[in-house]
Amino acid sequence: MSEFEKKKLEFEFNKFARMNFEKPRNCRNIDQTRFYIHELSNKIEEMESLHGYVPEVAYTLLAQYNKVQNQFVYEHFKNTY
């Protein structure tokens, strides 16, 4: 895959993420973050199977959502016990 094709995929992914996902820090509950994690994982799998390449920014965004989800889980645990 050429550098041009990689840059094009990165641009398309960034556009997709801006249109379909809220920023991780703006998520209000754990269900919202779980939904975004699921959808993002599906998009990553789709890109891997179709193009054999996934932009690093996709994994970074997934890690950010996982971090927010873990914070929600911790807060729930802390408040419950």
N, C-alpha and C positions, 0 to 999 in steps of 0.2 A: 504494500500500500504506500502510495507516494505521500509526501508531506502535504501537498495540496489537498489530497483526499482526507487526510487526518484533520487538517484545519477546517475543512468543510464540515466534517462530522462534529467537530467541537462546536462550531458555530451553530449547527442545527440543534445539537443537544442543549446549548445555552438558551437558544430561542424557545425550545420545548419546555425547559425547566422554568423559565420566566413566565411563560403563559399558563402552565399547569400546576405549579407548586408555589406554596407560600414559603417565605424564608423560614429556616428552622427556628430562629429566635422568636418568630411571631406565632408559633404554634401554641394553641391554648389548652390542649388536652392530649392524653396519651392515645386516644383513638385516632385523632387527626394525624399524629406522627406515625402511627402504625399503618394507616392508609397510604401515606406518602412513601414510607419505606417499602411497602408492598408494590406500589406502582413503579417506584424507581428501580426496584430489583427486576421487575418485569421488563422495563426499558433497557436495563443493562444486559439482560439475557438476550433480548431481541437484537440489540446492536452487535453482541458477540456472535450470534448465529448468522446474522445477515452480512456483517462486514468483517468479522474477525478482529475487531478493534473497538475498544471502549475508551473514551477520553478520561484522563485522570480526574478531571473535574467531576465526573459522575460518581466516582468512588469517594471523592472528598465530600460531596453533597450527602451521600449515603452515610458517611461517618458522622457528619454533623447531625443528621436526623437521629441516628442511633444514640448520640450523646444526649440529645434532648429527651429522647425516650427514656434513657437510663436515669436522667434527672427526675422525670415524672415518677418512675418506679420507685426511686429512692424516697421521694417526698411522700408517696403513698405509704410506703413501708414505715417511714418515720412517724407519720400521723396515725397509723393503725396500731403500732406496737409501742 
